[in-house]
């Protein structure tokens, strides 16, 4: 699935539309936490009123202290006043602490649960996608992981800032503004005028930074991809002594990221300074205006501090408005790629159809063409038959299309044209999951999962008993070696050698016991003894099954009942080994090349002499 390119610029209307779309999508995940959200909102409202208590207490204190100072003995009344306000403030702080804890705890619980649900949903989703999704160049492991991780983190951070950070601040600002207006309309107007100015500046700040953020996304994906590539290629890097070159490549991306971050911070600091300056203008305006009303006899002295504190309650969240824009733009930047992955229905692997209780293994390819997602045409007009309970070898040079045929037979991909029949029915009509239960696949390098040997073998049949697991290991010629390990079947599977891991994969296959088996270079890159041991296991696998094998091993090719010779994506010859060898065509050429590479004359001479 190609990732949608991030737009270089979104106007205000487009940004609002995308944000609303993201909120609607998030609301689906938030629905199970409706009660938590309502509790958080209720605590936020209560907390916003509690946050104004300090302003009222300060006004009360200043006004009463002014009156107390006129008394001949002010200390007694002053002590009573200080005791009263101390009790009120302490009780208020206890209440506010409880409210703040509940509001932040509930908000954090919402964020953590959403993070879990989003991560689980996207993993479950990509597991349902076709193989073509994973082989597309835009979905290599580094880029895919970055898009998922940053998508989840940006969305959950948006939720966190809304429920934990910004929602209480904005609730405080609204209540403080209402109180200011109720006390004096003109003072309230000063606080109100600051709000749109802050909004305008924050919007301009977000627009300036939008391109830098989207560029940062590209840098992060490239960096992640480069590190994964570096780890995978570490043997080649060290063998060619190219560590300085690879370090320089990483430094180049890191320098671009650093320059981007410094520009972003510089722009942000400039706008923050401007907003702080405007806030101070507001404070000065309120002090002057309130002082005028005090001198005119319309207000008490305490109202000066009362309005200043309320104005700060208004300005504080507005001052941090750029954080909202930051999170919104992060959400726009990363959530697009995240939801592209989550909502790509075209990539879903079709499940449903004919449920094959058992399959016989008669396979026929009829005029099959196949083009990979990257545009590479791998097969052209391929037609041949595979007969049940026989061994069919696909023979050809590297890149001829042999493994592609295996991928089509396992339904990892669908033919671009033509069709494949299994037991007379179109392969696409079979239920994919049920069909794969009837198919075994042994690759050149099979994946070994983290965990014990027993767990890796049991992967072939999750309901298998210990006796069945050991029987499968015996068939794969690995049982004795497992018993020699200190922990036996509880040993870590990844600590085994390559040949041992291959036999663990074969044991997994024996446990599954499928009627159709595909062998794709199962002994390549193994030493001669390991290959010989695995060949014995493969000989057992081949009994009474339909077997399709891809190999450059002469012994395995000769063992096949039928041969299909493929060249540049086309079938050029079919028949038995003897028929094709006598024909002296492409198979004859390939077979002789294999024989020459083994130096059979020298081997024969050695055997005859000894």
C-alpha positions in Angstrom: 0.0 0.0 0.0 1.6 3.3 -1.0 1.6 5.8 1.8 -0.2 9.0 0.9 2.2 11.8 0.6 1.9 14.4 3.3 0.6 17.7 1.9 3.2 20.5 2.1 0.5 23.0 3.3 -3.0 22.9 4.5 -5.2 26.0 4.7 -7.3 26.8 7.7 -10.4 25.2 6.3 -8.6 22.0 5.1 -6.9 21.7 8.5 -10.2 22.0 10.3 -11.8 19.4 8.0 -8.9 16.9 8.6 -8.9 17.6 12.4 -12.7 17.0 12.5 -12.2 13.8 10.6 -9.5 12.6 13.1 -11.8 13.5 16.0 -14.6 11.5 14.5 -12.3 8.5 14.0 -10.9 8.8 17.6 -14.5 9.0 19.0 -15.0 5.5 17.8 -12.1 4.3 20.0 -13.2 6.6 22.9 -16.8 5.4 23.0 -16.1 2.5 25.4 -14.8 5.1 27.9 -17.8 7.4 27.9 -18.2 7.3 31.7 -14.6 8.1 32.2 -14.8 11.1 29.8 -18.0 12.4 31.6 -16.3 12.1 35.0 -13.2 13.9 33.7 -15.4 16.7 32.2 -17.3 17.1 35.5 -14.2 17.3 37.6 -12.8 19.8 35.1 -15.8 22.1 35.5 -15.7 21.9 39.3 -12.0 22.5 39.3 -12.3 25.5 37.1 -14.6 27.2 39.7 -12.2 26.2 42.5 -9.3 27.8 40.6 -10.9 31.2 41.0 -11.1 31.0 44.8 -7.6 32.6 45.2 -8.7 35.8 43.4 -11.8 36.2 45.6 -9.8 35.5 48.8 -7.1 38.0 47.8 -9.6 40.7 47.1 -11.4 40.0 50.4 -8.0 40.0 52.3 -6.8 43.3 50.8 -10.1 45.1 51.3 -10.5 43.9 54.9 -6.8 44.6 55.7 -7.4 48.2 54.5 -10.3 48.5 57.0 -8.4 46.8 59.8 -5.4 49.1 59.4 -7.8 52.0 60.4 -8.4 50.4 63.8 -6.4 51.5 66.9 -5.7 47.8 67.7 -5.5 46.0 64.3 -3.6 42.9 65.5 -6.6 40.9 66.9 -8.8 41.5 63.9 -5.9 40.9 61.6 -5.2 37.5 63.3 -8.8 36.5 62.8 -8.7 37.5 59.2 -5.5 35.6 58.5 -6.8 32.5 60.3 -10.0 32.6 58.3 -8.4 33.0 54.9 -5.7 30.3 55.8 -8.4 27.8 56.6 -10.3 28.7 53.4 -7.2 28.4 51.2 -6.1 25.1 52.8 -9.5 23.6 52.4 -9.6 24.9 48.8 -6.2 23.4 48.1 -7.2 20.0 49.6 -10.4 20.0 47.4 -8.5 21.2 44.4 -5.8 18.5 44.9 -8.4 15.8 45.0 -10.2 17.2 41.9 -6.9 17.6 40.1 -5.8 14.1 40.9 -9.1 12.6 39.8 -9.2 14.7 36.6 -5.6 13.8 35.7 -5.9 10.1 36.7 -9.1 9.7 34.6 -7.5 11.6 31.7 -4.4 9.5 31.8 -6.5 6.3 32.0 -8.3 7.4 28.9 -5.0 8.1 27.1 -3.4 4.8 28.1 -6.5 2.7 27.2 -6.7 4.5 23.8 -3.0 3.9 23.2 -3.5 0.2 23.8 -6.6 0.0 21.7 -5.1 1.9 18.8 -2.0 -0.2 18.8 -3.9 -3.4 19.1 -6.3 -2.4 16.3 -3.5 -1.5 13.8 -1.6 -4.7 14.5 -4.7 -6.8 14.1 -5.5 -4.9 10.9 -2.1 -5.3 9.2 -2.2 -9.0 10.1 -5.3 -9.2 7.9 -3.6 -7.6 4.9 -2.3 -9.3 1.8 1.4 -10.0 1.3 1.6 -7.2 -1.2 1.1 -4.7 1.6 4.4 -5.8 3.2 6.4 -6.0 0.0 5.5 -2.5 -1.1 8.5 -0.2 -0.9 6.6 2.4 1.1 5.9 -0.2 3.8 9.3 -1.5 4.6 9.7 -2.4 8.3 11.4 0.9 9.3 8.9 3.2 7.7 5.9 1.1 8.8 7.0 1.0 12.4 7.7 4.7 12.4 4.3 5.6 11.0 2.5 3.3 13.5 4.5 4.4 16.5 4.3 8.1 15.8 0.7 7.9 14.7 -0.3 6.3 18.0 1.9 8.6 20.1 0.6 11.8 18.4 -3.0 10.8 18.7 -2.8 9.7 22.4 -0.7 12.8 23.2 -3.5 14.9 21.7 -6.0 13.2 24.0 -3.6 13.6 26.9 -3.2 17.4 26.3 -6.9 17.8 25.8 -8.1 16.0 29.0 -5.2 16.5 31.3 -3.5 19.8 30.3 -5.5 22.1 28.1 -9.1 21.3 29.1 -8.7 22.4 32.7 -6.8 25.5 31.7 -9.4 26.6 29.1 -12.2 25.8 31.6 -10.4 28.1 34.1 -10.0 30.8 31.4 -13.7 30.8 30.5 -14.9 30.9 34.2 -12.3 33.6 34.9 -13.5 35.7 31.9 -17.1 35.3 33.0 -16.2 36.5 36.6 -14.3 39.4 35.2 -17.3 40.5 33.1 -19.6 40.1 36.0 -17.4 42.3 38.1 -16.8 45.0 35.5 -17.6 45.0 31.8 -14.7 47.2 30.8 -12.1 45.1 32.6 -13.7 42.0 31.1 -13.3 43.5 27.6 -9.6 43.8 28.1 -9.3 40.1 28.9 -11.6 39.3 26.0 -9.6 41.3 23.5 -6.4 39.4 24.3 -8.0 36.1 23.4 -8.4 36.6 19.6 -4.9 38.2 19.4 -3.4 35.1 21.0 -5.4 32.9 18.7 -4.2 34.8 15.7 -0.5 34.7 16.8 -0.7 31.0 17.7 -2.3 30.2 14.3 0.5 32.1 12.5 3.0 30.2 14.6 1.5 26.8 13.7 1.4 27.7 10.0 5.1 28.7 10.0 6.0 25.5 11.7 3.8 23.1 9.7 6.3 22.5 6.9 9.1 21.9 9.4 7.0 19.3 11.2 6.2 17.4 8.1 9.9 17.5 7.1 10.7 16.1 10.5 8.4 13.2 9.9 10.4 12.3 6.7 13.7 12.6 8.6 12.4 10.3 11.4 11.2 7.6 8.9 14.5 7.8 7.0 16.6 7.6 10.2 14.6 4.6 11.5 14.9 2.8 8.1 18.6 3.5 8.0 19.3 2.1 11.4 17.4 -1.1 10.7 19.3 -1.4 7.4 22.6 -0.8 9.2 21.9 -3.6 11.7 20.8 -6.0 9.0 23.9 -5.3 6.9 26.5 -5.1 9.8 28.4 -8.2 8.5 28.8 -6.6 5.0 29.7 -3.2 6.5 32.5 -4.7 8.7 33.8 -7.0 6.1 34.3 -4.1 3.7 35.5 -1.8 6.5 32.8 0.8 5.7 32.0 1.9 9.2 33.1 5.5 8.6 30.9 5.8 5.5 27.8 4.4 7.2 28.5 6.7 10.2 28.7 9.7 7.8 25.4 8.7 6.2 23.7 8.7 9.7 25.4 12.0 10.5 24.0 13.6 7.4 20.4 12.7 8.3 21.1 13.7 12.0 22.4 17.1 10.9 19.4 17.8 8.8 17.2 16.8 11.7 19.2 19.1 14.1 18.9 22.0 11.7 15.2 21.5 11.3 14.7 21.3 15.1 16.8 24.5 15.7 14.7 26.4 13.2 11.5 25.1 14.7 12.6 26.1 18.2 13.8 29.5 17.1 10.5 30.3 15.5 8.6 29.0 18.5 10.7 31.1 21.0 10.1 34.2 18.9 6.3 33.8 18.9 6.4 32.9 22.6 8.2 36.1 23.4 5.6 38.1 21.4 2.8 36.5 23.3 4.4 37.2 26.6 4.8 40.8 25.6 1.1 41.1 24.7 0.1 39.5 28.0 2.1 42.1 29.9 0.4 44.8 27.9 -2.9 43.3 29.1 -1.7 43.3 32.7 -0.7 46.9 32.5 -4.0 47.9 30.9 -6.0 46.1 33.6 -3.9 47.7 36.4 -4.4 51.2 34.9 -8.1 50.7 34.3 -8.8 49.2 37.7 -6.7 51.9 39.4 -8.9 54.5 37.6 -12.0 52.9 39.0 -10.5 52.7 42.5 -9.6 56.4 42.3 -13.1 57.2 41.0 -14.6 55.4 44.0 -16.2 52.6 41.8 -14.0 49.8 43.1 -12.1 48.8 46.2 -8.3 48.4 46.3 -8.6 44.7 46.4 -10.2 44.7 43.0 -6.8 45.5 41.4 -5.3 42.2 42.5 -8.6 40.5 41.9 -8.7 41.4 38.2 -4.9 40.8 37.7 -5.2 37.2 39.0 -8.3 36.6 36.9 -6.6 37.9 33.9 -3.7 35.6 34.4 -6.2 32.7 34.7 -7.4 33.8 31.2 -4.0 34.4 29.7 -2.2 31.3 31.0 -4.0 28.8 28.9 -4.2 31.1 25.9 -0.4 31.6 26.2 0.0 27.9 25.7 -2.4 27.8 22.8 0.5 27.0 20.4 0.7 23.6 22.2 -2.8 22.8 20.9 -1.7 23.8 17.4 1.5 21.7 17.9 -0.5 18.6 18.9 -3.1 19.2 16.2 -0.5 19.5 13.5 1.3 16.5 14.8 -2.0 14.6 14.7 -2.6 15.9 11.1 1.0 14.9 10.1 1.1 11.5 11.6 -2.5 10.4 12.0 -3.0 10.6 8.2 -0.4 7.9 7.7 -1.7 5.9 10.6 -5.3 5.9 9.5 -4.2 5.2 5.9 -2.8 1.9 7.3 -5.8 1.3 9.5 -8.4 1.9 6.8 -7.0 0.5 3.6 -9.8 -2.0 2.8 -8.2 -2.8 -0.5 -5.4 -4.6 1.3 -7.6 -6.9 3.3 -7.0 -10.6 2.6 -10.3 -12.1 1.4 -11.5 -14.7 3.8 -14.5 -16.9 3.1 -15.5 -19.2 0.4 -15.1 -23.0 -0.1 -14.1 -24.7 3.1 -11.7 -27.5 2.0 -12.1 -30.2 4.7 -9.4 -32.1 2.7 -7.7 -31.3 -0.5 -6.3 -33.8 -3.0 -3.6 -31.7 -4.5 -4.4 -31.6 -8.2 -3.2 -28.1 -9.2 -3.4 -26.4 -12.6 -2.1 -23.0 -13.7 -3.9 -21.6 -16.7 -2.3 -18.7 -18.6 -1.2 -17.0 -15.4 0.4 -13.5 -15.5 1.7 -11.8 -12.4 3.0 -8.3 -11.8 4.4 -7.3 -8.4 3.2 -4.1 -6.6 6.5 -2.4 -7.6 5.6 -3.0 -11.3 8.0 -5.9 -11.9 6.4 -8.6 -14.1 7.4 -11.9 -12.8 5.2 -14.4 -14.7 3.9 -14.4 -18.3 1.3 -16.8 -19.7 2.4 -19.6 -17.3 0.4 -22.9 -17.7 1.3 -26.4 -16.3 -0.2 -29.1 -14.1 0.8 -30.5 -10.7 -0.5 -34.0 -10.0 -1.6 -35.2 -6.6 0.8 -37.3 -4.4 3.7 -36.6 -6.7 6.8 -34.5 -6.4 7.0 -31.6 -8.8 10.3 -29.6 -9.1 10.3 -26.0 -10.4 13.7 -25.6 -12.2 15.3 -22.4 -13.4 17.9 -19.8 -12.9 17.6 -17.2 -10.1 14.9 -14.7 -10.8 13.0 -17.0 -13.2 9.8 -16.8 -11.2 9.9 -20.0 -9.2 9.3 -18.5 -5.8 6.6 -16.3 -7.3 4.7 -19.4 -8.3 4.9 -20.7 -4.7 3.6 -17.3 -3.5 0.6 -17.5 -5.8 -0.2 -21.1 -4.8 -0.2 -20.1 -1.1 -2.5 -17.2 -2.0 0.0 -14.6 -0.8 -0.7 -12.9 -4.1 -3.4 -13.1 -6.7 -2.7 -13.6 -10.4 -2.8 -10.5 -12.5 -4.4 -12.6 -15.2 -5.3 -16.2 -15.7 -6.3 -18.5 -12.9 -5.2 -21.4 -10.7 -7.3 -24.4 -10.1 -7.0 -26.7 -7.0 -9.0 -30.0 -7.4 -10.9 -28.4 -10.2 -12.0 -25.3 -8.3 -10.6 -21.7 -8.7 -8.0 -21.1 -5.9 -9.6 -17.7 -5.3 -12.9 -19.4 -4.3 -11.3 -21.2 -1.4 -11.4 -19.8 2.1 -7.8 -18.5 2.5 -7.3 -19.4 6.1 -8.8 -22.9 5.8 -6.8 -23.5 2.6 -3.5 -22.6 4.3 -4.4 -25.1 7.0 -4.0 -27.7 4.3 -0.6 -26.3 3.0 2.9 -26.5 4.5 5.6 -24.1 3.5 9.3 -24.7 4.2 11.6 -21.9 3.2 15.4 -21.4 2.8 15.3 -19.6 6.1 12.3 -20.2 8.3 11.5 -17.7 11.1 12.2 -18.9 14.6 10.1 -17.1 17.2 11.5 -15.9 20.5 10.7 -18.6 23.1 11.4 -22.2 23.7 12.0 -25.1 21.2 8.7 -26.6 22.4 6.8 -23.4 21.7 8.3 -23.1 18.2 7.4 -26.7 17.3 3.9 -26.4 18.8 3.3 -23.5 16.4 2.4 -26.1 13.9 -0.5 -27.4 16.0 -1.4 -25.4 19.1 -3.4 -28.4 20.5 -0.5 -30.9 20.2 0.6 -33.0 23.1 4.2 -33.3 24.3 4.4 -36.8 22.8 3.3 -35.4 19.4 5.8 -32.6 19.6 8.6 -35.1 20.3 7.4 -37.4 17.5 7.6 -34.5 15.1 11.1 -33.7 16.3 12.1 -37.3 15.8 10.8 -37.2 12.2 12.9 -34.0 11.7 16.0 -35.7 13.1 16.4 -33.1 15.9 15.0 -35.0 18.9 18.3 -36.4 20.2 20.1 -33.0 19.9 17.3 -31.3 21.8 17.6 -33.8 24.6 21.3 -33.1 24.9 20.6 -29.5 25.7 20.6 -28.5 29.4 16.9 -27.5 29.3 15.8 -29.9 26.6 12.7 -28.7 24.9 12.6 -25.7 27.2 15.8 -24.3 25.7 15.7 -21.1 23.8 15.1 -21.9 20.1 17.1 -18.9 18.8 20.3 -20.2 20.5 20.4 -23.1 18.0 22.5 -23.3 14.9 21.1 -22.5 11.4 20.8 -26.2 10.5 19.1 -27.0 13.9 16.7 -24.1 13.4 15.8 -25.5 10.0 15.0 -28.8 11.5 12.8 -27.1 14.1 10.9 -25.6 11.2 10.6 -29.0 9.7 9.3 -30.5 13.0 6.7 -27.7 13.0 5.7 -28.9 9.5 5.5 -32.5 10.5 3.3 -31.5 13.4 1.0 -29.6 11.1 0.9 -32.7 8.8 -0.6 -30.9 5.7 -1.5 -32.8 2.4 0.3 -30.2 0.3 3.9 -29.1 0.9 5.9 -26.3 -0.8 9.7 -26.5 -0.4 11.5 -23.3 -1.4 15.3 -23.9 -1.3 15.0 -25.7 2.1 18.7 -26.7 2.2 20.3 -23.7 0.7 23.1 -22.0 2.7 23.5 -25.1 4.9 26.6 -27.2 5.2 26.8 -30.7 3.6 26.1 -32.7 6.8 23.2 -30.5 7.8 21.8 -30.7 4.3 22.1 -34.5 4.3 20.2 -34.7 7.6 17.5 -32.4 6.4 17.2 -34.3 3.2 16.3 -37.4 5.2 13.6 -35.4 6.9 12.4 -34.0 3.6 12.2 -37.5 2.2 9.7 -38.4 5.0 7.7 -35.2 4.3 7.4 -36.1 0.6 5.7 -39.4 1.3 2.0 -39.6 0.3 1.8 -35.8 -0.2 1.6 -33.4 -3.1 5.1 -31.7 -3.0 6.2 -28.7 -5.0 9.9 -28.0 -4.6 12.2 -25.1 -5.7 15.8 -26.1 -5.5 19.2 -25.8 -7.1 20.2 -29.1 -5.5 20.7 -31.8 -8.1 19.7 -34.6 -5.7 16.4 -33.0 -4.9 15.6 -32.3 -8.6 16.4 -35.8 -9.7 14.1 -37.2 -6.9 11.2 -35.3 -8.4 8.5 -37.1 -10.4 7.8 -34.1 -12.7 9.9 -31.1 -13.7 8.7 -27.7 -14.8 11.5 -25.5 -16.3 10.9 -21.8 -16.1 12.9 -19.1 -17.9 12.3 -15.3 -17.4 8.8 -15.9 -16.1 7.7 -18.4 -18.8 7.4 -22.2 -18.8 9.7 -23.5 -21.4 9.7 -27.2 -20.7 7.8 -29.9 -18.7 8.4 -33.6 -18.2 10.4 -36.1 -16.3 14.2 -35.8 -15.7 15.0 -38.5 -18.3 12.7 -36.9 -20.9 14.0 -33.4 -20.5 17.6 -34.5 -20.3 17.3 -36.5 -23.6 15.6 -33.5 -25.2 18.8 -31.4 -24.6 17.0 -28.2 -24.1 17.0 -25.7 -21.3 16.9 -28.3 -18.6 19.8 -30.1 -20.1 21.8 -26.8 -20.0 20.9 -26.1 -16.4 21.5 -29.7 -15.2 25.0 -29.7 -16.8 25.8 -26.4 -15.3 24.8 -27.8 -11.9 26.9 -30.9 -12.5 30.0 -28.9 -13.5 29.7 -26.7 -10.4 29.9 -29.8 -8.3 33.0 -31.1 -10.1 31.3 -34.5 -10.4 34.2 -36.0 -12.4 36.6 -35.4 -9.5 34.1 -36.7 -7.0 33.5 -39.8 -9.1 37.2 -40.4 -9.5 37.7 -40.1 -5.7 34.9 -42.6 -5.0 36.3 -45.1 -7.5 39.8 -44.9 -6.1 38.6 -45.5 -2.5 
